[in-house]
Amino acid sequence: MATKMTYFRITLMRSAIGLPLRQNMVLHALGLKKRMATVFYPVSRDVAGQIMKVKELVDVQEVDEPLTKAQVHLRRKPDPGYYVERRAEEDFEERRFSYGRLGSVRKSISRGSTTGEIFRRSNMEAPHRLEAID
C-alpha cells in the first residue's frame, strides 16, 4: 500500500543578518534568501537536520501537498474589505451597445406599474412625441 507523501512548508521568519556564515549557508541551501519566503521539501532526515540548524529563524509546518509560488501569494493576500459586483467598464459597454443607436432614450414608468418601457424619439415626428420600441 502506497503512503501519501508529506512535505515541510518552511518559511523564513527572521533575518539572517549578523549570524554565522554556516547558518547563512544552510538557509541558502534551503532556498530561503528573503524574509517571509516559503519553500516546500519532502519530509526527510536531511531536510529535518537542516531545519534544526536554523530552527530559531524559520517556521515549519507539515502539509500534504506543495503549493506553487502563485498559490502561496494568493493565500497570503488579505481580504480587501469589499467585493466588486460589476465593473464600471462592463456597465458602460453594455449601455453603449444596447442604447447606442436609439437616439434619446428614456424610461417611462406608467401609472401603477413598476416596470418601465424604453422609448425612442422619432426623427420624422415632433420632438415631444415618442414611440414605443418592442
N, C-alpha and C positions, 0 to 999 in steps of 0.2 A: 504494500500500500504506500503510495507516494505522499509524503508530508508536504504541507504548504510552506513555501519559503517565506521567512520573515526578514525584515530589513531594519537597520538602525537609521533613524532620522536624526542627523547630527546638525545642530545649529550653533554657530559661534556667537556666544552672548557677550563676551568680554574681549577687549582688545589685547593683543599680544605685545604691545609696545613695552619695552623695558624688561621683557622676560628673557631667559637664557636662549641662546641660539638653538639648542636641542628642542625646546618646546615649539619655537617658531617653525622649525623644520618638520615637526610632527604635524602641525596644523597645515603646513603647505602640502605635505604628503596626503593629507585627508582631502585637500582641495578647498580648504577654508582660508580665504585671504582677507575677506572683509567681515565686519560685524554683521550679524543677522543673516549671513549666508547659510544656506541649508544644502546638505548633501545626503544622499541615500547610499548605504552599503549593505550587502547581505550580511547577516549575522554570522560572524566567525571569530575565532580566537585571536587572529591577527588584528582585526579591527577593534576588538574589545581591548586589547593591550594598548593600542594607540589612543583609544578614548581614555583609558586610565591614566595615561601620561599627561593629559590636558583636561582632566575631569572638572577642574575649577573654572574653566573657560567656556565649556560647551554645555548645551542642553541636549540630552539624548532621550529618544522615545523609540519604542519598538512598534513598528507598523507592519501591516500585511502586504502592502504594495507600495512601490516607489512612485512619487509624483514627478511630473515634468516641471521645469522652471516656471512655465506659464501657469500651471495649476497651483503651485505654491504661491505665486504672486496674487492670483485671484482669491485664494483663501485668506491671505493676509490683508487684502484690500478692505478698508472699512465700509460700512453701510453709509451711503451719502446722506441719509435722513429724509430723502424724498424719492418718489418714483415718477418717471416720465410716462404719462399715459399716451400722449400723442405729441409728435414733434411739430413745431410751427411750419417747417418746410413742407411736410406732408399735407398739413391742413391747407396751406396756400396753394399747393399744386392741385389738390382736389377741387378747391373752389375755382381755380383758374380754368380747369378743363370742364367742369360741369356748368359754369355760368359764363364762360368767356365769350361766347357768340350770341348770347341772348340780349345784349344791349343793357338797358337798365333793368335790374332785377329787383323785385320786391316780394316780400312775403305778406300776404294779406290774410288776416285771421277773420273768418266770417263770424257772424253773431252766434254765440252759443257753442262754437266749435273751437277746439284747441289745436286743430291741425291747420296749417297754412297752405295756400296754393301759390305756385310760382307764376308770376305774370311777366309778359314782355310788352314793351312799348312797340306798337306797330308804327313803322316809318311812314306808312301811307295815310294813317288816320291822325286825328288831332292828338296832341301830346297828353291830354287828360284821359283819353280812352285807352283801356287796357284789354288785352285778350288773353284768355287762359291758355296755358300750354298743357298738353296731355302728358 
